[in-house]
Amino acid sequence: VANPGPRPGEQRKDDALAILGTRHADVWVATASPDGEPYLVPLSLGWIDERIVLVTDPATATVRNLEARPRARVAAGGPPDVVLIDARLEAVTRLEAAAPDLLEAYAAQADWDPRVSGGDLVVLVFAPRRIQVWRESDELAGRTVMRDGRWLV
Amino acid sequence: VANPGPRPGEQRKDDALAILGTRHADVWVATASPDGEPYLVPLSLGWIDERIVLVTDPATATVRNLEARPRARVAAGGPPDVVLIDARLEAVTRLEAAAPDLLEAYAAQADWDPRVSGGDLVVLVFAPRRIQVWRESDELAGRTVMRDGRWLV
């Protein structure tokens, strides 16, 4: 298929929102320890009210890293259709204390329902600060569609 | 398709090597800045003589992070078929100074040939230290197939 050329920003935003709204999708979540050790795991994605919502075990390196520094870089989609999000952790809530509506929305999108899986879990809510969207190298220019938490398109 | 149950370690190693040998595959490469800012980008994979080989622009955050701390966590494959590698940077070489055999092998596997793409590029060679391989949650036990640079299976 011939490359149709770079997408305009508005289309990249729409395409990114479609990827973030995909059901049963995992994202790659990168965090770092206080001394700069990179960590990376796949987690089931919730995208709810323009927030990234993840649910995981509080004993994981991801949660430990976020407690020390509330920053993650999250990759959705997959090469060559890439959505990369620099995100700030807004809240960590024990599953039992999380808002029922949030858990309902998460379970509807993710490929599992943490309310029935049992075990010790926390809900992580992240605000996107920067979002970059590109496919081929001709889309590297103009790849930033959100900066400082505001859509540019 | 019914889950056939967890794969034995030897099969996980074979499956991981098949994923790492895939042509035209990208990997997700997580690094961290010295003050603990996570970074994550997709790069074209070379898997040559049990080393991860990547080629990128020396002005990127990935290279800057690696110069400060020679550690990356690299994800190959995609959920639910995951290969996660904690890797140590062994060498950074300017493209012009890299071994011709290495560049030939890289170009044969990756989806581009850095020798013809032009621009300022460096070749990054990483030794895997730990490799984890799993699909479903029933494979989380036994997911480590390499530790301290040695295959366990």
Interface residues (C-beta under 8 A of the other chain):
Chain A: D26 W28 A30 T31 A32 S33 P34 D35 G36 E37 P38 Y39 L40 V41 P42 N65 A68 R69 R71 A72 R73 V74 A75 G78 P79 P80 V82 L84
Chain B: D26 W28 A30 T31 A32 S33 P34 D35 G36 E37 P38 Y39 L40 V41 P42 N65 A68 R69 R71 A72 R73 V74 A75 G78 P79 P80 V82 L84
